[in-house]
């Protein structure tokens, strides 16, 4: 009997000597991806990446909340709370899917833009929780043609961010430093090391390839004088989260956008829960597991927003980790959640993360966002490419991606419509779902 065979049941608990390293492995697999959205949102708002703004410590706080509430939301999934939680080894983390709505919502507004964003996160989380009451009954409307296109669009909407960061970030655009060899060198090191570790090693090393790539790129940037440690000394050793830290403000565009993106996030969670039960236990997910996972997504997101965190969702890379190791124990992931909570209560951890230069992070997100797009392509490989399905895909992709490339085409529309439509995700998702339901199947 193999090691994996011993722990192929969600309720089994390995010995602590095995469970703790396995829990750490789950944290390593998602750590870089989990804190990246907070850094991107802070940078878009204008107080990230070593800026001279007095609000820069707020980015450290957002990183701290990303870790803390990823851990809390994971406990909702693994331990459960009434109908909340799938009671499966589902690792939660900050969602990339919401970035196309969050970036324009806060762009250039500084900390002042966070009140409206966090209010949207809270209301979006409540709406996401409500989706759990019926998500099992709408799976028929979400075939691979629809879900694959949506995931592909998420990746395509974010790849521009990766290239901008690798070249030096938005603040350097128009300056000689932007796109210089000094900017690109650490980013390229991250990409090369990530690929080498991923494909030429095994086990925990392979799973942690992006994190190791970021560390090596960080050391290169350090040698080039691009790292500043000043914020670590100023950060506290321990701090508790503050509710409504930035107040609240009702912005209809952000709220509607968050609610629509909650639907897309719920679709992603359905796929992750199915992937865990198939890969780890060789069975289909039950409706209770799917609804419980969706409830946990929504509750975790709403609570995160109250304390200044970003939306949470199930992390697909950890689904792959379960399939690879065969260890289905939810208690292993619970240990990972407790580690994240401890990190989230120590601001110095967030301050250390904030020292990563923007170009180093760019190398990492080029890989991460590209993998999101590749996952969408993989889902689309299950589609029967009839002329009907090709037309649905073509129209949805053309409209969604086109509006993303030329946002000025909607400059005469209300701000709410601009935020919702220029992300590309919502029009692509809407068209693909409606056309798939409305157009007749071909013989």
C-alpha positions as CSV (number, residue, x, y, z in Angstrom):
1,X,0.0,0.0,0.0
2,X,1.4,3.4,-1.0
3,X,1.6,6.5,1.1
4,X,-1.2,8.1,-0.9
5,X,-3.5,5.0,-0.4
6,X,-3.3,5.6,3.3
7,X,-4.9,9.0,3.1
8,X,-7.4,8.9,0.2
9,X,-10.3,9.8,2.5
10,X,-11.0,13.4,3.4
11,X,-11.6,12.6,7.1
12,X,-8.3,10.7,7.6
13,X,-5.5,12.3,9.5
14,X,-1.9,11.5,8.7
15,X,0.7,11.6,11.6
16,X,1.8,15.1,12.4
17,X,5.3,14.3,11.1
18,X,3.8,13.9,7.7
19,X,0.8,16.2,7.9
20,X,2.8,19.4,8.8
21,X,5.2,19.1,5.8
22,X,2.2,18.4,3.5
23,X,0.4,21.4,4.9
24,X,3.5,23.6,4.3
25,X,3.6,22.3,0.7
26,X,0.0,23.5,0.1
27,X,1.0,27.0,1.5
28,X,4.1,27.1,-0.8
29,X,2.1,26.1,-3.8
30,X,-0.3,29.1,-3.5
31,X,1.7,31.7,-1.5
32,X,2.9,33.8,-4.4
33,X,-0.4,33.7,-6.2
34,X,-2.3,34.6,-3.0
35,X,-0.5,37.8,-2.2
36,X,-0.1,39.0,-5.8
37,X,-3.6,40.5,-6.3
38,X,-3.2,42.7,-3.2
39,X,0.1,44.1,-4.6
40,X,-1.4,44.7,-8.0
41,X,-4.5,46.5,-6.6
42,X,-2.2,48.7,-4.4
43,X,0.0,49.5,-7.3
44,X,-3.0,50.4,-9.5
45,X,-4.3,52.7,-6.8
46,X,-0.9,54.4,-6.5
47,X,0.5,53.4,-3.2
48,X,2.4,50.2,-4.0
49,X,6.0,49.1,-5.0
50,X,8.1,51.3,-2.8
51,X,6.3,54.5,-3.7
52,X,7.0,57.5,-1.6
53,X,3.3,57.8,-0.6
54,X,2.7,57.9,3.1
55,X,0.0,55.3,2.4
56,X,2.5,52.7,1.3
57,X,2.1,50.8,4.7
58,X,-1.5,50.1,3.5
59,X,-0.2,47.7,0.9
60,X,1.6,45.8,3.7
61,X,-1.7,45.6,5.5
62,X,-3.5,44.3,2.4
63,X,-0.8,41.6,2.0
64,X,-1.3,40.7,5.6
65,X,-5.1,40.4,5.1
66,X,-4.6,38.3,2.0
67,X,-2.7,35.7,4.1
68,X,-5.0,35.9,7.2
69,X,-8.3,35.5,5.4
70,X,-7.1,33.0,2.9
71,X,-6.4,30.9,6.0
72,X,-9.8,31.7,7.6
73,X,-11.7,30.9,4.3
74,X,-9.8,27.7,4.0
75,X,-11.0,26.7,7.5
76,X,-14.6,27.3,6.3
77,X,-13.9,24.8,3.6
78,X,-12.1,22.1,5.5
79,X,-13.7,22.3,9.0
80,X,-17.1,23.7,7.9
81,X,-19.7,25.7,9.6
82,X,-23.2,24.3,9.3
83,X,-24.0,24.2,5.5
84,X,-20.8,26.2,4.8
85,X,-17.9,24.3,3.5
86,X,-17.3,21.2,1.3
87,X,-15.4,19.4,4.1
88,X,-12.8,18.7,1.4
89,X,-9.1,19.6,1.1
90,X,-9.8,22.9,-0.7
91,X,-7.2,25.7,-0.3
92,X,-8.7,29.1,-0.5
93,X,-6.8,32.2,-1.7
94,X,-7.2,35.7,-3.2
95,X,-8.8,35.5,-6.6
96,X,-7.3,36.7,-9.8
97,X,-10.7,36.6,-11.5
98,X,-11.8,39.9,-9.9
99,X,-8.7,41.9,-11.0
100,X,-10.2,43.1,-14.3
101,X,-12.9,44.8,-12.3
102,X,-10.8,45.9,-9.3
103,X,-8.0,47.5,-11.2
104,X,-10.1,50.2,-13.0
105,X,-12.2,50.6,-9.9
106,X,-9.2,52.0,-7.9
107,X,-6.9,53.2,-10.6
108,X,-5.0,56.3,-9.5
109,X,-7.3,57.0,-6.5
110,X,-4.9,56.0,-3.8
111,X,-6.3,54.8,-0.4
112,X,-9.5,56.8,-1.1
113,X,-10.5,54.2,-3.7
114,X,-10.5,51.4,-1.2
115,X,-13.7,52.3,0.6
116,X,-15.8,51.7,-2.5
117,X,-13.8,48.6,-3.5
118,X,-14.2,46.9,0.0
119,X,-17.9,47.7,0.1
120,X,-18.1,46.0,-3.3
121,X,-16.2,43.0,-2.0
122,X,-18.5,42.6,1.0
123,X,-21.7,42.9,-1.1
124,X,-20.2,40.7,-3.8
125,X,-19.4,38.1,-1.1
126,X,-22.9,38.1,0.2
127,X,-24.2,37.6,-3.3
128,X,-21.6,34.8,-3.9
129,X,-22.9,33.1,-0.7
130,X,-26.5,33.3,-2.2
131,X,-25.3,31.6,-5.4
132,X,-24.6,28.5,-3.2
133,X,-28.4,28.0,-2.8
134,X,-28.8,27.2,-6.5
135,X,-25.4,26.6,-8.1
136,X,-26.0,22.8,-8.4
137,X,-29.1,23.4,-10.6
138,X,-27.4,25.6,-13.2
139,X,-24.5,23.4,-14.1
140,X,-26.3,22.4,-17.3
141,X,-25.7,26.0,-18.6
142,X,-22.0,25.9,-18.0
143,X,-20.5,23.4,-20.5
144,X,-16.7,23.4,-21.2
145,X,-17.3,25.8,-24.1
146,X,-18.5,28.5,-21.6
147,X,-16.2,27.7,-18.7
148,X,-13.2,27.3,-20.9
149,X,-13.8,30.6,-22.6
150,X,-14.3,32.4,-19.3
151,X,-11.1,31.1,-17.8
152,X,-9.2,31.9,-21.1
153,X,-10.5,35.5,-20.9
154,X,-9.4,35.9,-17.3
155,X,-5.9,35.0,-18.4
156,X,-5.9,37.2,-21.5
157,X,-7.2,40.1,-19.5
158,X,-4.2,39.9,-17.2
159,X,-1.2,39.1,-19.4
160,X,-0.7,42.8,-20.1
161,X,-0.1,43.4,-16.4
162,X,2.7,40.9,-16.3
163,X,4.5,42.5,-19.3
164,X,4.1,46.0,-17.8
165,X,5.5,44.8,-14.4
166,X,8.5,43.0,-16.0
167,X,9.4,46.1,-17.9
168,X,9.3,48.2,-14.8
169,X,5.7,49.0,-14.0
170,X,3.3,51.7,-14.9
171,X,5.2,54.5,-13.0
172,X,8.1,54.1,-15.4
173,X,6.1,54.1,-18.6
174,X,7.5,57.0,-20.7
175,X,10.8,57.0,-18.9
176,X,14.1,55.6,-20.2
177,X,14.2,53.0,-17.4
178,X,11.0,51.3,-18.7
179,X,11.9,48.1,-20.6
180,X,15.6,48.5,-19.9
181,X,17.9,45.5,-19.5
182,X,18.1,46.2,-15.8
183,X,14.4,45.8,-15.5
184,X,14.1,42.7,-17.7
185,X,17.0,40.8,-16.3
186,X,15.5,39.8,-12.9
187,X,12.1,39.1,-14.6
188,X,13.7,36.7,-17.2
189,X,15.6,35.0,-14.4
190,X,12.3,34.3,-12.6
191,X,10.8,32.8,-15.8
192,X,13.8,30.6,-16.6
193,X,14.3,29.3,-13.0
194,X,10.5,28.6,-12.7
195,X,10.5,26.5,-15.9
196,X,13.7,24.7,-14.9
197,X,12.4,23.8,-11.4
198,X,9.0,22.9,-12.7
199,X,10.1,20.4,-15.3
200,X,13.5,19.1,-14.0
201,X,12.6,18.5,-10.4
202,X,9.9,16.5,-8.6
203,X,7.8,16.7,-5.4
204,X,7.7,19.8,-3.3
205,X,10.4,21.5,-5.4
206,X,8.4,21.2,-8.6
207,X,5.1,22.3,-6.9
208,X,6.9,25.4,-5.5
209,X,8.5,26.4,-8.8
210,X,7.0,29.9,-9.1
211,X,7.9,30.7,-5.5
212,X,11.5,29.5,-6.0
213,X,11.7,31.4,-9.2
214,X,10.7,34.6,-7.4
215,X,13.3,34.0,-4.7
216,X,16.1,33.6,-7.2
217,X,14.9,36.6,-9.2
218,X,14.8,38.5,-5.9
219,X,18.4,37.7,-5.2
220,X,19.4,38.9,-8.6
221,X,17.5,42.1,-8.1
222,X,19.2,42.5,-4.7
223,X,22.6,42.1,-6.2
224,X,21.6,44.8,-8.8
225,X,20.6,47.2,-6.0
226,X,16.8,47.1,-6.7
227,X,15.6,46.0,-3.2
228,X,14.8,48.3,-0.3
229,X,14.4,46.8,3.2
230,X,13.4,50.0,4.9
231,X,9.7,48.9,5.5
232,X,10.6,45.7,7.4
233,X,12.0,47.6,10.3
234,X,9.0,49.9,10.5
235,X,6.5,47.1,10.4
236,X,5.0,45.8,13.7
237,X,5.8,42.3,15.0
238,X,2.1,41.5,15.6
239,X,-1.2,43.2,14.7
240,X,-4.8,42.3,14.5
241,X,-7.1,43.3,11.6
242,X,-9.3,46.4,11.8
243,X,-12.9,46.2,10.6
244,X,-13.9,48.9,8.0
245,X,-10.3,50.3,8.1
246,X,-11.0,52.5,5.1
247,X,-14.7,53.2,5.8
248,X,-17.3,52.3,3.2
249,X,-18.8,53.8,0.1
250,X,-21.5,52.5,-2.3
251,X,-20.3,52.5,-5.9
252,X,-22.9,50.8,-8.1
253,X,-20.4,50.0,-10.9
254,X,-18.0,48.2,-8.4
255,X,-20.9,46.4,-6.7
256,X,-22.5,45.2,-9.9
257,X,-19.1,44.2,-11.2
258,X,-18.3,42.2,-8.1
259,X,-21.6,40.4,-8.2
260,X,-21.1,39.4,-11.8
261,X,-17.6,38.3,-11.1
262,X,-18.9,36.2,-8.2
263,X,-20.8,34.2,-10.7
264,X,-17.6,33.5,-12.7
265,X,-15.8,32.7,-9.5
266,X,-18.5,30.2,-8.5
267,X,-18.1,28.5,-11.9
268,X,-14.4,28.2,-11.2
269,X,-15.1,26.6,-7.8
270,X,-17.5,24.1,-9.3
271,X,-14.6,22.9,-11.5
272,X,-12.2,22.8,-8.6
273,X,-14.4,20.8,-6.3
274,X,-15.1,18.3,-9.2
275,X,-11.3,18.2,-9.8
276,X,-10.6,17.3,-6.2
277,X,-13.1,14.6,-5.9
278,X,-12.1,13.0,-9.2
279,X,-8.4,13.4,-8.7
280,X,-8.2,12.5,-5.0
281,X,-11.2,10.1,-4.5
282,X,-12.1,8.9,-8.0
283,X,-15.8,10.1,-7.8
284,X,-18.1,12.9,-8.8
285,X,-18.7,15.8,-6.4
286,X,-22.0,15.8,-4.6
287,X,-24.4,18.8,-4.8
288,X,-23.9,19.3,-1.1
289,X,-20.1,19.6,-1.5
290,X,-20.5,22.0,-4.4
291,X,-23.1,24.2,-2.6
292,X,-21.0,24.1,0.6
293,X,-17.8,25.1,-1.3
294,X,-19.7,28.1,-2.8
295,X,-21.1,29.2,0.5
296,X,-17.5,29.1,1.9
297,X,-16.3,31.2,-1.0
298,X,-19.0,33.8,-0.4
299,X,-18.6,34.0,3.4
300,X,-14.8,34.1,3.2
301,X,-15.0,36.9,0.7
302,X,-17.5,39.0,2.7
303,X,-15.5,38.7,5.9
304,X,-12.3,39.5,4.1
305,X,-13.8,42.7,2.7
306,X,-14.9,43.8,6.2
307,X,-11.3,43.7,7.3
308,X,-9.8,45.2,4.1
309,X,-9.0,42.0,2.2
310,X,-9.9,41.0,-1.3
311,X,-12.2,38.3,-2.7
312,X,-11.4,34.6,-1.9
313,X,-11.9,31.6,-4.1
314,X,-10.6,28.0,-4.3
315,X,-7.1,27.7,-5.7
316,X,-6.7,25.5,-8.7
317,X,-3.0,24.8,-8.3
318,X,-3.7,23.1,-5.0
319,X,-6.3,20.9,-6.7
320,X,-3.5,19.7,-9.0
321,X,-1.3,19.1,-5.9
322,X,-3.9,16.8,-4.4
323,X,-4.2,14.9,-7.7
324,X,-0.4,14.6,-7.8
325,X,0.1,13.4,-4.2
326,X,-3.1,11.5,-3.8
327,X,-3.4,12.8,-0.2
328,X,-7.1,13.6,0.2
329,X,-7.0,14.5,3.9
330,X,-8.8,17.8,4.6
331,X,-6.8,18.0,7.9
332,X,-3.6,18.5,6.0
333,X,-5.1,21.6,4.3
334,X,-6.3,22.7,7.7
335,X,-2.7,22.8,8.9
336,X,-1.9,24.9,5.9
337,X,-4.7,27.3,6.8
338,X,-3.4,27.7,10.4
339,X,0.1,28.6,9.0
340,X,-1.4,31.3,6.8
341,X,-3.4,32.7,9.7
342,X,-0.2,33.0,11.8
343,X,1.6,34.7,8.9
344,X,-1.3,37.1,8.5
345,X,-1.0,38.3,12.1
346,X,2.6,39.2,11.7
347,X,3.0,42.5,9.6
348,X,6.7,41.9,9.2
349,X,5.9,39.0,6.8
350,X,3.8,41.4,4.7
351,X,6.6,44.0,4.8
352,X,9.1,41.4,3.7
353,X,6.8,40.4,0.7
354,X,6.5,44.1,-0.2
355,X,10.2,44.4,-0.8
356,X,9.9,42.3,-3.9
357,X,10.6,44.6,-6.8
358,X,7.9,45.1,-9.4
359,X,9.9,43.6,-12.2
360,X,10.6,40.4,-10.2
361,X,6.9,40.0,-9.6
362,X,6.4,40.6,-13.3
363,X,8.4,37.5,-14.2
364,X,6.2,35.5,-11.8
365,X,2.9,36.8,-13.0
366,X,3.8,36.3,-16.6
367,X,3.9,32.6,-15.8
368,X,0.9,32.6,-13.4
369,X,-1.4,34.6,-15.8
370,X,-0.2,32.6,-18.8
371,X,-1.1,29.4,-16.9
372,X,-4.6,30.7,-16.3
373,X,-5.1,31.2,-20.0
374,X,-3.6,27.8,-20.7
375,X,-6.0,26.2,-18.2
376,X,-8.9,27.8,-20.3
377,X,-7.4,26.3,-23.5
378,X,-7.2,22.9,-21.8
379,X,-10.9,23.1,-20.8
380,X,-11.8,24.0,-24.4
381,X,-10.1,20.9,-25.6
382,X,-13.1,19.0,-24.4
383,X,-15.4,21.0,-26.8
384,X,-16.9,19.4,-29.9
385,X,-15.9,22.1,-32.4
386,X,-18.9,22.1,-34.6
387,X,-19.7,25.2,-36.7
388,X,-22.3,26.2,-34.0
389,X,-19.7,26.1,-31.2
390,X,-17.1,27.9,-33.3
391,X,-19.5,30.7,-34.0
392,X,-20.4,31.0,-30.3
393,X,-16.7,31.1,-29.3
394,X,-15.8,33.5,-32.1
395,X,-18.5,36.1,-31.3
396,X,-18.0,35.9,-27.6
397,X,-14.2,36.2,-27.8
398,X,-14.3,38.9,-30.4
399,X,-16.7,41.2,-28.5
400,X,-15.1,40.5,-25.0
401,X,-11.5,40.7,-26.0
402,X,-12.2,43.6,-28.5
403,X,-13.8,45.8,-25.8
404,X,-10.8,45.0,-23.5
405,X,-8.3,46.2,-26.2
406,X,-10.3,49.3,-27.2
407,X,-12.0,50.6,-24.0
408,X,-12.4,54.0,-25.7
409,X,-15.2,52.4,-27.8
410,X,-17.4,52.8,-24.8
411,X,-16.3,56.3,-23.7
412,X,-19.9,57.7,-24.2
413,X,-21.5,55.1,-21.9
414,X,-22.0,55.6,-18.1
415,X,-19.1,54.8,-15.9
416,X,-20.8,51.7,-14.5
417,X,-21.2,50.2,-18.0
418,X,-17.6,51.0,-18.8
419,X,-16.2,49.2,-15.8
420,X,-18.4,46.2,-16.4
421,X,-17.9,45.9,-20.2
422,X,-14.3,46.9,-20.8
423,X,-13.0,44.1,-18.6
424,X,-14.1,41.8,-21.4
425,X,-15.0,39.0,-19.1
426,X,-18.6,39.9,-18.5
427,X,-19.7,40.4,-22.1
428,X,-17.8,37.3,-23.1
429,X,-19.5,35.2,-20.4
430,X,-22.9,36.7,-21.1
431,X,-22.8,36.1,-24.8
432,X,-21.4,32.6,-24.5
433,X,-24.1,31.5,-22.0
434,X,-27.0,33.1,-23.9
435,X,-25.9,31.9,-27.3
436,X,-25.2,28.4,-26.0
437,X,-28.8,28.2,-24.6
438,X,-30.4,30.0,-27.6
439,X,-28.8,28.5,-30.7
440,X,-30.0,25.1,-31.8
441,X,-27.6,22.1,-31.8
442,X,-26.4,20.9,-35.2
443,X,-27.2,17.3,-36.3
